Amino acid sequence: MQSSASPGTGHEEELGARKLIDLCEFTYSSYASVSAQVTLDSHVEKTLQQLRVANKDERCSIGQVVYGVFRYRRFISCFLDSFYHYNSGIALRADAVKYRVFVYLAAFRLKELSFQTFRLLLEVQDPQKMMVLLEYLFDADKLQNVCREDWLKVYDKEFVDGTIC
């Protein structure tokens, strides 16, 4: 996968929304196979070098998303357990990493991203998959009555009520 012009040319092509999300997914999921041998920082750097991602802003964005998905993996796992329970007939477990990335972006980075940028990231994905996720993710009743209890097993009440709900 090449994404940028050769180093030193001063010209770096932008990856585009689809490729940016794909690289976040790949970088996060590939860490599982090497996590015992390298730090997350080292893995992200090495992976982005191997994939020839030269644009500093894109490298930073991918790194931040991967770090965030890793940092909040327990939060995201609680959400996804509930999500898959209620959507078992229409949500595929094969899309779990994609869902992890979008849950992280929506829950922790949406204000920073803006709805317009989030929308651009969503528009290049499969509409059915995103519709199912977003309907559940933005259902306040489900979050309060289903997910909140699981989150309280992992996080303190102030964090859950102040940040998440």
N, C-alpha and C positions, 0 to 999 in steps of 0.2 A: 504494500500500500504506500504509494508516494503521494505526498500532499503539498510539498513546497518546492520552490525552485532550489537549485543547488546553493549550498552555503557560500556566503561571501559575495553573491551577486547583488545584494541589496534589495532584491525583489522576493517577496514571500506571498504565495497565493493563499487566499483564505480557504479554509476547509469546507465551509458550508455547514448548515445546521445538521443534516443527516450524518455526515461524516464525523462531526464533533461529538454527537451522541454515541455513534458507533465506537469511537475511540475511547470514550468514557467507559462504556460497557466492556470493551475488550480489556482495557487496562485494569479495571476492577476485577473482572472474572479471572484474568490470568494470574493475579496475585495469589490466589489460593494454591496454585501448584508450586510456588516458590516461597511462601510466607515463612517457612522454617529456616530458610537460608539467607534472606535479605530483608531489609526494612522496607516499609511501604514507600518511603521517599526514594530509596535507591531503585526500587522496582519501577516506579512511575518515570523517573529520569531515564533509566535504561530503555524502557519500553518506548517512550516518546522519541528517543534518539534512534532506535531501531526502525521505527515507523517514519522517520525523517520529518517529524513535525518541527518546523523551524520557527514559526511565528511565536514570539514570546507570549503574547496575550492568550493565544490558543493553548499553549503549553501550560500556562498558569491556570486557565479556566478548567482544563481537563484535570490537572493536578488537584485543584480545589474541590471539584466534584468527586473525584475518587477518594480524597481524604475525608470529605463529608459523608459519603456513603459508608465508608469504613467506620468513621467515628460514631455515626448514628445507626449502625447496623442492627442493634437490638431494638431500637425504636421502629425502624423500617420492617424488621422481621415480625414484630407484634402486629403491625398494620397489615402486612402481607398475609399472615396466617388468617386473620379475620377476612381480608379481601378474598382470598381463595376459598374460604369456607362458604361465603355468601355468593360467590361467582364461579363455583366449581364447574359448571357446565359451559361457561363461555370464556374463562380466562385460562390460558395455558401456562403451566409451570415453566415451560421453556422460555417464557418471556420474563422470568423473575428478575433478571439483572436489569433489563430495560425498565421494568416497573420500579425497581430500587432507585434507579437514577432519577426518574420523574417524581417519585415520592419525596426524595431528598430535595430536589429543586423546588417543588411546590411547598413543602413544609418549612424549609429553612432558608431558601434563597429567593423566593418569589418577589419580595419587596425590592431587593437589590436588582434582580433581573428585569423587572417590569412585566406586566401582563403581555405587552406587545412582543417582547423577546421570547417569553415563555410560549406564546402562541406560535411564533415562528418555529420553535423547536418541536412543538406538537404537530404542526401542519405537515411535516415531512415523515411522520410516522403513520402506521396503519390506523385509520380513523376508528375502526371498531375497537381495537385494543385500547386506544386512548380514551374513547367514550366510556367504556366500562370502568377504567381506572378513575377517570375524573368524576364520574357520577358517584362513585363510592368515596373518593378522597374528599369531595366537597359536600358530602352529606353530613351535616352537623349532628343529626340525630344518631347516625351510626358511630361517628367519632365519640360522642359523649356517652352513649349507652353500650357500646361494644368495645371499641379500641381503648377508651380511657382506662378501663379496669386492668387491661393487660399492661398498659403503659405505667400504671401506678405500681405494678410489681417490679418495675425496672428503675423508674425515676421517681423523685420526690414530688409531692402534691403541688408545690409551688411551681415547679418547672412545667408539669403537665398542664395545670390550669392556666398559668400565665403565658406560656409560650405556645403550647400546642392547641389547646381548646379555645 
